[in-house]
Amino acid sequence: MTDNVTIIKLTAADTAAKIAFGELTAVQVTEAHLARIEAVDEKVHAFLHVDREGALAQARAVDEKRERGEKLGPLAGVPLALKDIFTTEGIPTTVGSKILEGWIPPYDATLTKRLKAADVVILGKTNMDEFAMGSSTENSAYGPTGNPWDLTKIPGGSGGGSSAALASFQAPLAIGTDTGGSIRQPAAVTGTVGVKPTYGAVSRFGMVAFSSSLDQGGPCARTVLDAALLHEVIAGHDPLDSTSIDAPVPPVVEAARNGSVEGMRVGVVKQFRGEGYQAGVIQRFDEAVALLKELGAEIVELDCPSFDLALSAYYLIAPSECSSNLARFDGLRYGLRTGDDGSHSAEEVTSLTREAGFGPEVKRRIMLGTYALSSGYYDAYYGSAQKVRTLITRDFEKAFEQGTGVDVIVSPTTPTTAFAIGERADDPMAMYLADLCTIPTNLAGNAAMSLPCGLAPEDNLPVGLQIIAPALKDDRLYKVGAAVEAAFVERWGHPLLEEAPSL
């Protein structure tokens, strides 16, 4: 009998293989992770809702399929933590906000359906910054999540619940969303792997919208191969999403199994370092670049001047789109309703509901976006930000130009390691700077990954290496990421498996 500690430390790929060959049952695996959640999540607070009965029912269905001799998929029976931004029929979806507290969706998001069709066991819904607005998971209406490496530190955001679930071994797989770095930044500060696929590669149908031209769901895992296996399950065209790309899913699993950078040109952007970057982060990044060179890559320095404007452009575009998207939360159709006692008009009920239901960061971004879109300011702010977005896209196109450009770009994922909970709560600008390296990719729609590249010497906390690939070339992320991961583990070991503190 395999003990629970051994089970929760398995990779998703190994777990699925053991279930397929009958060495473990899906119920055993699910029960081991539910026991782990019960043991540690009171301290970590990764989950907002645990669907114990539903998870065990899904696991039993997988075991019955195996007993009948049916072929199981590559992730059948593997547990997963789902960010609470995707609708799940019969299970609460709050988006980390009081305005949707207690809302039970009547339908599944396309991503949720694809997970279920692949027999992935959904353990529950994870904590997040309200409406995915934040870089620390401190903006959740249900309290912050702790970083398993140090519970006084943030686990990143907005998908801190998903990254913390992975790092605390409460789930081997998770789903996040990335609007300006909300998959990659949490991965970086928790020593896990997070991927933002090409914009439109994963359906947004049933994903509660923050910024429609930027939002992208993606896989989170502890290894590059596990992320690739999950990527293959959730990606693909969806006619229900008008922004979905009608193109084949790149061969991400094959790339992850055959990692190599031999003969590749790897770009290093000079704008992604300097003032504000932690010394230990730059040290680990420079070591990763040296490692890439040892593995046979050619390192090319890039100058992308428009990247310096990305943060400013993002914080006009994203709030503007959020201002429009969140107008649907009016207290009249679904979710929270405040002041509906017969003495208030519909407009007053809407105002009272939004005052009670939205948190400070959401209100800040709605106000900023409404102002940027208002008459007389649209061209000066939103219009100018869209022009900067075009310049950033052109910088990427030039960098990736076929024949003369690079195959991928690498950078630190975040300028610093995880900061203390509360440290930046009263300084929005300091908080926004956490996404300095990740935002350009969202504005251009490219694919990007964060994977661990060691611990910063000054605080012994994880550092992330970001890999950026052209749109629809997501397989390059996995090819490079797998090569770096293998070389790193061979040389220094896996930081999460060997050095993470036990809870």
MARKE-928914 format. One record per residue (C-alpha): residue number from 1; x negated, y negated, z negated. Coordinates in nm, 3 decimals, decimal comma. Example, Ala and Ser with C-alpha at 12.3 -4.5 7.8 and 13.67 -1.06 7.14 Angstrom:
// MARKE-928914
PT_seq_xx_yy_zz
PT_1_-1,230_0,450_-0,780
PT_2_-1,367_0,106_-0,714
END
This chain:
// MARKE-928914
PT_seq_xx_yy_zz
PT_1_0,000_0,000_0,000
PT_2_-0,144_-0,336_0,107
PT_3_-0,123_-0,592_-0,174
PT_4_0,037_-0,934_-0,133
PT_5_-0,292_-1,126_-0,159
PT_6_-0,434_-0,931_0,134
PT_7_-0,115_-0,977_0,338
PT_8_-0,100_-1,356_0,300
PT_9_-0,466_-1,392_0,400
PT_10_-0,414_-1,209_0,733
PT_11_-0,408_-1,404_1,059
PT_12_-0,078_-1,414_1,246
PT_13_-0,228_-1,201_1,524
PT_14_-0,343_-0,932_1,277
PT_15_-0,011_-0,942_1,092
PT_16_0,185_-0,886_1,414
PT_17_-0,046_-0,599_1,514
PT_18_-0,006_-0,426_1,178
PT_19_0,374_-0,458_1,202
PT_20_0,376_-0,326_1,560
PT_21_0,166_-0,022_1,462
PT_22_0,368_0,047_1,147
PT_23_0,087_-0,033_0,904
PT_24_0,308_-0,299_0,748
PT_25_0,680_-0,371_0,769
PT_26_0,813_-0,714_0,852
PT_27_1,005_-0,705_0,524
PT_28_0,682_-0,640_0,330
PT_29_0,514_-0,934_0,499
PT_30_0,811_-1,164_0,444
PT_31_0,845_-1,066_0,079
PT_32_0,473_-1,131_0,023
PT_33_0,507_-1,485_0,158
PT_34_0,831_-1,551_-0,031
PT_35_0,653_-1,441_-0,350
PT_36_0,367_-1,680_-0,269
PT_37_0,614_-1,965_-0,217
PT_38_0,777_-1,889_-0,550
PT_39_0,436_-1,879_-0,722
PT_40_0,278_-2,199_-0,588
PT_41_0,526_-2,427_-0,412
PT_42_0,641_-2,593_-0,731
PT_43_0,292_-2,747_-0,740
PT_44_0,242_-2,799_-0,364
PT_45_0,598_-2,898_-0,263
PT_46_0,552_-2,789_0,099
PT_47_0,912_-2,671_0,142
PT_48_1,239_-2,863_0,122
PT_49_1,450_-2,553_0,178
PT_50_1,358_-2,183_0,158
PT_51_1,595_-1,950_0,344
PT_52_1,519_-1,632_0,154
PT_53_1,825_-1,434_0,269
PT_54_1,794_-1,545_0,631
PT_55_1,422_-1,466_0,643
PT_56_1,468_-1,117_0,502
PT_57_1,755_-1,051_0,745
PT_58_1,530_-1,151_1,038
PT_59_1,253_-0,928_0,903
PT_60_1,486_-0,630_0,868
PT_61_1,598_-0,678_1,228
PT_62_1,233_-0,660_1,342
PT_63_1,175_-0,339_1,146
PT_64_1,489_-0,185_1,296
PT_65_1,367_-0,272_1,647
PT_66_1,036_-0,100_1,580
PT_67_1,210_0,208_1,440
PT_68_1,419_0,226_1,759
PT_69_1,100_0,216_1,964
PT_70_1,172_-0,125_2,116
PT_71_0,874_-0,326_2,231
PT_72_0,788_-0,609_1,992
PT_73_0,656_-0,948_2,098
PT_74_0,309_-1,075_2,003
PT_75_0,442_-1,256_1,693
PT_76_0,733_-1,030_1,594
PT_77_0,779_-1,024_1,218
PT_78_0,530_-1,304_1,148
PT_79_0,660_-1,564_0,900
PT_80_0,671_-1,933_0,993
PT_81_0,734_-2,265_0,817
PT_82_0,947_-2,503_1,027
PT_83_0,920_-2,879_0,999
PT_84_1,253_-3,019_0,881
PT_85_1,300_-3,223_1,199
PT_86_1,432_-2,934_1,412
PT_87_1,798_-2,840_1,385
PT_88_1,871_-2,496_1,243
PT_89_2,222_-2,360_1,257
PT_90_2,357_-2,301_0,908
PT_91_2,042_-2,430_0,735
PT_92_1,999_-2,790_0,610
PT_93_1,810_-3,037_0,831
PT_94_1,727_-3,359_0,646
PT_95_1,429_-3,507_0,839
PT_96_1,297_-3,597_0,493
PT_97_1,575_-3,859_0,456
PT_98_1,861_-3,916_0,215
PT_99_2,076_-4,025_0,509
PT_100_2,099_-3,660_0,622
PT_101_2,096_-3,499_0,279
PT_102_2,315_-3,190_0,285
PT_103_2,374_-3,197_0,662
PT_104_2,413_-2,846_0,806
PT_105_2,361_-2,850_1,184
PT_106_2,612_-2,652_1,394
PT_107_2,344_-2,552_1,647
PT_108_1,979_-2,452_1,684
PT_109_1,716_-2,664_1,854
PT_110_1,571_-2,502_2,168
PT_111_1,245_-2,449_1,979
PT_112_1,434_-2,276_1,696
PT_113_1,608_-2,050_1,947
PT_114_1,278_-1,956_2,107
PT_115_1,126_-1,867_1,770
PT_116_1,422_-1,644_1,688
PT_117_1,415_-1,483_2,033
PT_118_1,048_-1,398_1,974
PT_119_1,141_-1,238_1,636
PT_120_0,936_-1,492_1,440
PT_121_1,066_-1,500_1,081
PT_122_1,162_-1,854_0,975
PT_123_1,094_-1,887_0,602
PT_124_1,244_-2,233_0,563
PT_125_1,208_-2,605_0,633
PT_126_0,904_-2,810_0,534
PT_127_0,864_-3,152_0,379
PT_128_0,778_-3,452_0,594
PT_129_0,761_-3,829_0,602
PT_130_1,114_-3,960_0,652
PT_131_1,204_-3,941_1,024
PT_132_0,836_-3,853_1,086
PT_133_0,731_-4,209_1,001
PT_134_0,408_-4,190_0,805
PT_135_0,061_-4,043_0,777
PT_136_0,072_-3,890_0,430
PT_137_0,413_-3,724_0,356
PT_138_0,454_-3,980_0,076
PT_139_0,749_-4,136_0,259
PT_140_0,969_-3,830_0,211
PT_141_1,288_-3,909_0,024
PT_142_1,230_-3,584_-0,167
PT_143_0,885_-3,662_-0,306
PT_144_0,530_-3,615_-0,177
PT_145_0,352_-3,292_-0,086
PT_146_0,009_-3,217_-0,232
PT_147_-0,299_-3,110_-0,040
PT_148_-0,389_-2,753_-0,150
PT_149_-0,758_-2,849_-0,150
PT_150_-0,684_-3,112_-0,416
PT_151_-0,324_-3,164_-0,524
PT_152_-0,394_-3,530_-0,603
PT_153_-0,471_-3,589_-0,233
PT_154_-0,233_-3,627_0,063
PT_155_-0,187_-3,333_0,307
PT_156_-0,154_-3,568_0,602
PT_157_0,163_-3,678_0,770
PT_158_0,420_-3,676_0,890
PT_159_0,391_-3,297_0,896
PT_160_0,221_-3,257_0,559
PT_161_0,463_-2,988_0,446
PT_162_0,374_-2,765_0,740
PT_163_-0,002_-2,813_0,701
PT_164_0,016_-2,758_0,324
PT_165_0,217_-2,438_0,372
PT_166_-0,064_-2,303_0,590
PT_167_-0,348_-2,415_0,365
PT_168_-0,181_-2,270_0,053
PT_169_-0,112_-1,938_0,232
PT_170_0,265_-1,975_0,201
PT_171_0,296_-1,910_0,576
PT_172_0,052_-1,802_0,849
PT_173_0,224_-2,017_1,112
PT_174_0,405_-2,350_1,112
PT_175_0,566_-2,597_1,349
PT_176_0,498_-2,969_1,346
PT_177_0,574_-3,272_1,560
PT_178_0,324_-3,527_1,684
PT_179_0,428_-3,884_1,767
PT_180_0,098_-4,055_1,687
PT_181_-0,103_-3,771_1,531
PT_182_0,140_-3,601_1,292
PT_183_0,026_-3,249_1,384
PT_184_-0,345_-3,317_1,425
PT_185_-0,403_-3,549_1,128
PT_186_-0,249_-3,307_0,873
PT_187_-0,449_-3,022_1,031
PT_188_-0,770_-3,222_0,992
PT_189_-0,727_-3,301_0,622
PT_190_-0,615_-2,947_0,527
PT_191_-0,872_-2,746_0,724
PT_192_-0,616_-2,595_0,962
PT_193_-0,553_-2,594_1,339
PT_194_-0,291_-2,821_1,495
PT_195_-0,206_-2,875_1,862
PT_196_-0,018_-3,153_2,038
PT_197_0,078_-3,001_2,373
PT_198_0,117_-3,208_2,689
PT_199_0,417_-3,439_2,655
PT_200_0,723_-3,254_2,783
PT_201_0,568_-2,908_2,747
PT_202_0,779_-2,818_2,441
PT_203_1,149_-2,899_2,441
PT_204_1,272_-3,188_2,230
PT_205_1,635_-3,070_2,242
PT_206_1,748_-3,043_1,880
PT_207_1,446_-3,233_1,750
PT_208_1,567_-3,542_1,567
PT_209_1,424_-3,833_1,765
PT_210_1,183_-4,092_1,626
PT_211_1,013_-4,228_1,940
PT_212_1,138_-4,046_2,247
PT_213_0,849_-4,125_2,482
PT_214_0,592_-4,011_2,224
PT_215_0,747_-3,728_2,015
PT_216_0,612_-3,380_2,084
PT_217_0,658_-3,054_1,895
PT_218_0,364_-2,818_1,866
PT_219_0,202_-2,521_1,691
PT_220_0,016_-2,524_1,359
PT_221_-0,192_-2,228_1,238
PT_222_-0,512_-2,126_1,060
PT_223_-0,691_-2,001_1,373
PT_224_-0,708_-2,110_1,737
PT_225_-0,573_-1,777_1,864
PT_226_-0,274_-1,791_1,628
PT_227_-0,195_-2,143_1,753
PT_228_-0,217_-2,021_2,113
PT_229_0,021_-1,731_2,047
PT_230_0,272_-1,969_1,891
PT_231_0,223_-2,225_2,170
PT_232_0,318_-1,960_2,427
PT_233_0,638_-1,880_2,238
PT_234_0,769_-2,236_2,206
PT_235_0,656_-2,393_2,536
PT_236_0,832_-2,390_2,870
PT_237_1,090_-2,580_3,071
PT_238_1,426_-2,658_2,912
PT_239_1,710_-2,798_3,128
PT_240_1,869_-2,939_2,810
PT_241_1,575_-3,183_2,772
PT_242_1,549_-3,441_3,050
PT_243_1,180_-3,501_2,966
PT_244_1,090_-3,131_2,982
PT_245_0,823_-3,043_3,241
PT_246_0,931_-2,785_3,498
PT_247_0,592_-2,618_3,529
PT_248_0,437_-2,286_3,419
PT_249_0,293_-2,271_3,068
PT_250_-0,088_-2,284_3,098
PT_251_-0,268_-1,955_3,007
PT_252_-0,339_-2,065_2,651
PT_253_-0,364_-1,718_2,494
PT_254_-0,605_-1,596_2,759
PT_255_-0,815_-1,909_2,703
PT_256_-0,818_-1,856_2,326
PT_257_-0,936_-1,497_2,373
PT_258_-1,214_-1,605_2,609
PT_259_-1,356_-1,915_2,444
PT_260_-1,650_-2,078_2,619
PT_261_-1,794_-2,422_2,691
PT_262_-2,072_-2,300_2,919
PT_263_-2,115_-2,549_3,203
PT_264_-1,837_-2,779_3,082
PT_265_-1,872_-3,157_3,065
PT_266_-1,765_-3,285_2,722
PT_267_-1,699_-3,656_2,672
PT_268_-1,773_-3,851_2,355
PT_269_-1,590_-4,186_2,337
PT_270_-1,800_-4,460_2,182
PT_271_-1,485_-4,636_2,052
PT_272_-1,416_-4,342_1,817
PT_273_-1,679_-4,428_1,556
PT_274_-1,812_-4,729_1,367
PT_275_-1,661_-4,943_1,093
PT_276_-1,403_-4,763_0,881
PT_277_-1,533_-4,413_0,951
PT_278_-1,646_-4,209_0,651
PT_279_-2,014_-4,111_0,667
PT_280_-1,942_-3,743_0,601
PT_281_-1,683_-3,732_0,881
PT_282_-1,933_-3,874_1,132
PT_283_-2,201_-3,633_1,006
PT_284_-1,979_-3,328_1,062
PT_285_-1,866_-3,462_1,401
PT_286_-2,224_-3,515_1,517
PT_287_-2,305_-3,158_1,409
PT_288_-2,008_-3,033_1,612
PT_289_-2,130_-3,222_1,919
PT_290_-2,477_-3,073_1,874
PT_291_-2,315_-2,729_1,847
PT_292_-2,127_-2,785_2,175
PT_293_-2,455_-2,872_2,342
PT_294_-2,614_-2,553_2,204
PT_295_-2,323_-2,354_2,346
PT_296_-2,398_-2,480_2,695
PT_297_-2,188_-2,796_2,731
PT_298_-2,314_-3,118_2,887
PT_299_-2,242_-3,416_2,658
PT_300_-2,134_-3,737_2,835
PT_301_-2,086_-4,072_2,659
PT_302_-1,766_-4,250_2,761
PT_303_-1,660_-4,612_2,734
PT_304_-1,279_-4,646_2,705
PT_305_-1,229_-5,012_2,603
PT_306_-0,850_-5,002_2,599
PT_307_-0,857_-4,745_2,317
PT_308_-0,932_-5,032_2,077
PT_309_-0,582_-5,166_2,154
PT_310_-0,401_-4,834_2,110
PT_311_-0,304_-4,881_1,745
PT_312_-0,146_-5,221_1,812
PT_313_0,041_-5,096_2,119
PT_314_0,168_-4,788_1,935
PT_315_0,307_-4,989_1,645
PT_316_0,518_-5,190_1,887
PT_317_0,634_-4,906_2,114
PT_318_0,714_-4,650_1,843
PT_319_0,915_-4,887_1,618
PT_320_1,102_-5,022_1,921
PT_321_1,212_-4,672_2,020
PT_322_1,292_-4,582_1,660
PT_323_1,509_-4,894_1,631
PT_324_1,717_-4,763_1,920
PT_325_1,721_-4,395_1,817
PT_326_1,819_-4,455_1,455
PT_327_2,118_-4,669_1,550
PT_328_2,320_-4,344_1,559
PT_329_2,293_-4,314_1,179
PT_330_2,585_-4,540_1,104
PT_331_2,763_-4,358_0,822
PT_332_3,061_-4,289_1,048
PT_333_2,970_-3,977_1,244
PT_334_2,761_-3,749_1,021
PT_335_2,538_-3,751_0,716
PT_336_2,559_-3,990_0,424
PT_337_2,852_-4,233_0,398
PT_338_2,848_-4,506_0,135
PT_339_3,118_-4,761_0,050
PT_340_3,404_-4,587_0,229
PT_341_3,656_-4,658_-0,048
PT_342_3,910_-4,856_0,153
PT_343_3,774_-5,194_0,050
PT_344_3,498_-5,224_0,311
PT_345_3,502_-5,268_0,687
PT_346_3,332_-5,023_0,921
PT_347_3,041_-5,266_0,959
PT_348_3,004_-5,291_0,581
PT_349_3,011_-4,912_0,543
PT_350_2,735_-4,883_0,803
PT_351_2,527_-5,148_0,627
PT_352_2,573_-4,992_0,282
PT_353_2,497_-4,643_0,417
PT_354_2,174_-4,754_0,582
PT_355_2,068_-4,946_0,273
PT_356_2,118_-4,637_0,056
PT_357_2,002_-4,377_0,309
PT_358_1,686_-4,518_0,469
PT_359_1,358_-4,553_0,281
PT_360_1,123_-4,856_0,289
PT_361_0,899_-4,734_0,574
PT_362_1,193_-4,650_0,799
PT_363_1,349_-4,991_0,731
PT_364_1,014_-5,158_0,803
PT_365_0,983_-4,989_1,141
PT_366_1,345_-5,052_1,239
PT_367_1,302_-5,422_1,163
PT_368_0,972_-5,440_1,349
PT_369_1,116_-5,261_1,651
PT_370_1,435_-5,467_1,658
PT_371_1,227_-5,785_1,650
PT_372_0,996_-5,662_1,928
PT_373_1,299_-5,587_2,149
PT_374_1,487_-5,908_2,071
PT_375_1,561_-6,178_2,326
PT_376_1,262_-6,401_2,382
PT_377_1,012_-6,153_2,236
PT_378_1,059_-5,845_2,454
PT_379_0,800_-5,942_2,717
PT_380_0,552_-6,081_2,464
PT_381_0,554_-5,771_2,244
PT_382_0,717_-5,455_2,382
PT_383_0,637_-5,540_2,745
PT_384_0,274_-5,619_2,665
PT_385_0,240_-5,298_2,464
PT_386_0,362_-5,097_2,763
PT_387_0,096_-5,265_2,981
PT_388_-0,169_-5,160_2,728
PT_389_-0,028_-4,808_2,743
PT_390_-0,090_-4,810_3,119
PT_391_-0,450_-4,922_3,063
PT_392_-0,506_-4,639_2,814
PT_393_-0,364_-4,388_3,061
PT_394_-0,600_-4,521_3,329
PT_395_-0,898_-4,489_3,094
PT_396_-0,809_-4,124_3,043
PT_397_-0,758_-4,069_3,416
PT_398_-1,099_-4,220_3,488
PT_399_-1,262_-4,006_3,217
PT_400_-1,102_-3,688_3,352
PT_401_-1,144_-3,773_3,721
PT_402_-1,192_-3,454_3,919
PT_403_-1,546_-3,402_4,040
PT_404_-1,709_-3,683_3,844
PT_405_-1,532_-3,683_3,510
PT_406_-1,541_-3,469_3,197
PT_407_-1,342_-3,152_3,128
PT_408_-1,249_-3,247_2,771
PT_409_-1,309_-3,530_2,524
PT_410_-1,406_-3,474_2,160
PT_411_-1,385_-3,707_1,860
PT_412_-1,325_-3,701_1,486
PT_413_-0,954_-3,633_1,428
PT_414_-0,931_-3,885_1,145
PT_415_-1,172_-4,157_1,028
PT_416_-1,168_-4,025_0,671
PT_417_-1,089_-3,713_0,474
PT_418_-0,770_-3,688_0,266
PT_419_-0,712_-3,993_0,048
PT_420_-0,544_-3,997_-0,293
PT_421_-0,165_-3,992_-0,319
PT_422_-0,058_-4,352_-0,380
PT_423_-0,390_-4,502_-0,267
PT_424_-0,247_-4,664_0,048
PT_425_0,121_-4,675_-0,045
PT_426_0,124_-5,054_-0,077
PT_427_-0,095_-5,120_0,227
PT_428_0,083_-5,014_0,549
PT_429_-0,206_-5,126_0,771
PT_430_-0,455_-4,907_0,582
PT_431_-0,209_-4,618_0,617
PT_432_-0,169_-4,676_0,992
PT_433_-0,547_-4,660_1,044
PT_434_-0,536_-4,288_0,961
PT_435_-0,407_-4,234_1,317
PT_436_-0,679_-4,439_1,487
PT_437_-0,824_-4,147_1,686
PT_438_-0,503_-3,960_1,762
PT_439_-0,272_-4,233_1,897
PT_440_-0,429_-4,283_2,244
PT_441_-0,339_-3,925_2,341
PT_442_0,029_-3,976_2,256
PT_443_0,043_-4,298_2,457
PT_444_-0,103_-4,120_2,762
PT_445_0,086_-3,790_2,718
PT_446_-0,229_-3,574_2,722
PT_447_-0,286_-3,253_2,526
PT_448_-0,498_-3,249_2,209
PT_449_-0,605_-3,019_1,926
PT_450_-0,759_-3,056_1,582
PT_451_-0,961_-2,774_1,431
PT_452_-1,185_-2,756_1,121
PT_453_-1,550_-2,857_1,157
PT_454_-1,665_-2,828_0,797
PT_455_-1,637_-3,021_0,472
PT_456_-1,751_-3,377_0,412
PT_457_-2,050_-3,367_0,175
PT_458_-1,936_-3,660_-0,039
PT_459_-1,600_-3,511_-0,146
PT_460_-1,603_-3,146_-0,025
PT_461_-1,279_-3,200_0,170
PT_462_-1,205_-3,078_0,525
PT_463_-1,303_-3,268_0,839
PT_464_-1,128_-3,218_1,173
PT_465_-1,272_-3,209_1,525
PT_466_-1,033_-3,339_1,789
PT_467_-1,040_-3,197_2,143
PT_468_-0,847_-3,384_2,415
PT_469_-0,760_-3,238_2,757
PT_470_-0,580_-3,376_3,063
PT_471_-0,203_-3,332_3,092
PT_472_-0,101_-2,974_3,177
PT_473_-0,454_-2,849_3,104
PT_474_-0,368_-2,732_2,752
PT_475_-0,563_-2,410_2,809
PT_476_-0,886_-2,612_2,799
PT_477_-0,813_-2,701_2,435
PT_478_-0,801_-2,334_2,344
PT_479_-1,102_-2,237_2,554
PT_480_-1,320_-2,501_2,387
PT_481_-1,156_-2,465_2,046
PT_482_-1,206_-2,088_2,036
PT_483_-1,574_-2,124_2,130
PT_484_-1,634_-2,386_1,861
PT_485_-1,439_-2,188_1,601
PT_486_-1,631_-1,866_1,669
PT_487_-1,969_-2,040_1,655
PT_488_-1,873_-2,232_1,345
PT_489_-1,748_-1,924_1,159
PT_490_-2,060_-1,727_1,257
PT_491_-2,287_-2,003_1,131
PT_492_-2,105_-2,152_0,834
PT_493_-1,802_-1,934_0,764
PT_494_-1,434_-2,032_0,771
PT_495_-1,386_-2,319_0,523
PT_496_-1,024_-2,239_0,446
PT_497_-1,076_-1,868_0,387
PT_498_-1,405_-1,896_0,200
PT_499_-1,416_-2,231_0,025
PT_500_-1,061_-2,353_-0,038
PT_501_-0,978_-2,367_-0,411
PT_502_-0,716_-2,126_-0,538
PT_503_-0,394_-2,278_-0,667
END
